[in-house]
Amino acid sequence: MALTAPWNAELAGRLVESNFVQWQYGARFLPAEAVPLHPVVEEASRLVPESGVERHRFFEIAAGSRPALEFWVSQELFVTGVFAQLLSLTGSALVNVHQRARFNLVLHGEHGGVKDGVARASHPWLLHRLAHSMGIAPDSVTPAEPTYDFLRDLASAMGSPVAALGALGVGNEQMLVPEYGAVKRAFESAAPEVEHGEFLNANIDEDTEHSALIAHIASELIAHDPSLAQDYLSAARSSVSARMRYYDRLADLFL
């Protein structure tokens, strides 16, 4: 059983090299000046309510189909774990120690504390418990093509640190709040006996705060370098579109 993902020495080397490009002492060690949310960050935040993800037809299907819910859980096992890893990758790219520490609050929210070697409050572990409660056999969990494509699209949107903040902060953390609310209603309709609240509520309760933390860090980066604004907005748009496209394809599987 592999306990680590394949390591990319080239990526590690590029991270080291990037720290010697345009070296600025203050950018790394001094606290970033507090700024209001940048207008582009506010514009990106409006993409989520405009998407209407909570009204997607997949959730209508899932509300009357336990198999659709089980399939969603089996695919989310891939999405949630990889998402947590992409968050860690993004944190490593923030050179300012104070911004990185604040971003680590998001990482901690995703992973929680550890007791007796188990991250009992981590979102992947809570999802594992949900899958177990539904009777989903581990050896039956395989990635569907829409899931793989979505994660590849998400990674492709992360072309720079600020783009990663847009992709993960808007198209994932912020989007999960209405999205998981819709999933919760589907469970209450199609599988009310399943203990679904622990995983879904953890995300719904925490991700609003997580997306706000990311939005403020992005605003600071853009205020320092306005040329980053378009990267942030483009990545947010791409990730929102990728998630909606993902649900289009899941719905097609159950029509």
Helices and strands as residue ranges (DSSP letters): H 9-18, H 25-29, H 39-45, H 47-51, G 53-55, H 57-62, H 66-92, H 97-111, H 123-133, G 138-140, H 145-157, H 161-168, I 169-174, H 175-190, H 197-224, G 226-228, H 229-253
